[in-house]
């Protein structure tokens, strides 16, 4: 039977997987017709098929094929989710399995859990013998995960997970020290020409910014638990990198992708900066601009990618003025590519005007980077035209970092 996707309830407290694999959602969304039905209970609570559900939503479907099972309790939902997962689909990680074993072991169903999790009795017994330690670790991970959402305070975290402010502060301090040690082993780019032979992003999105570049920005211009603000987050590179580097993040986009709509605030920067966004320490700006992104996000004339170039620059200046009021100190990174081919082959060097706009509004240029593209940006036909008409083709994005 088919159900409306909006009717399906996702209860993550009754779902054994701790992490959602966005890459798998992307893969599934391209083959939704081949996916098996999801499983729900009589109350439309999801038992199995979270990635399939999100993939269908991302593919633009409003209904999804379902199999309905009757469950007697929430624990039964949780157990069935484990059992169905063990037979197909993206398998639970060992970390997920350990979390499940610790959570349910006192249900007197040891044999059923061992079979469902496909682990040895010795492994199971070893996990549950350390339940107190495991629960402490899970609390710490939950506290850190919550705190990385920049609009959430330490007091909010304390109230949500039931630990004192002192305990929360200790957890965050230990995490910061550990992350500082890990950062010491990072190998950054040493020069201001950043090149990469391949993109390492798990989510593909128009205009994506490579994660390796974003990590270098975090390395050079932030420290653990600094607030990172990205108002054009696209596929979520900033989210993924901030989680990895323990930076707090506040992100938004005019059109959040369905796979990450819980993490990305829907917002148009023409309305300014959201009030709930705390003062950022680092701002990353990779806006859709002029003919480069024309009609890629919407048909609206108010879209940055669709407006006249003069209006685009005016919008950026208005944002810079807002940012000047919001920021106390820190850095702003702005990435943009000169427009050429889509401008009747006339070269429009945006970054010069962007530098002037930000310096006029109280920001000082800190560093300028060049981000070369590969020659695959142009087709053989484009290259032939350039040769015939005697003009060079641009292969570089500009990245400028400003200090506030």
Secondary structure, 3 states (H helix, E strand, C coil): CEEEHHHCECCHHHCCCCCCCHHHHHHHHCCHHHCCCEEEECCCEEEECHHHHHHHHHCCCCEEEEEEECCCCHHHHHHHHHHHHCCCCCCCCHHHHHHHHHHHHHHCCHHHHHHHHCCCHHHHHHHHHCHHHHHHHHHHHHHHHHHCECCCCHHHHHHHHCCCHHHHHHHHHHHHHHHHHHHCCCCCCCCCECCCCCCCCCCCCCCCCCHHHHHHHHHHHCCCCCEEEECCCCCCHHHHHHHHHCCEEEEEECCCCHHHCCCCEECCHHHCCCCCCCCCCEEEECCCCHHHHCCCCCCCCCCCCCCCHHHHHHHHHHHHHHHHHHCCCCEEEEEEECECHHHCCCCECHHHHHHHHHHHCCCEEEEEEEEECCHHHCCHHHHHHHHHHCCCCCCEEEEEEEEC
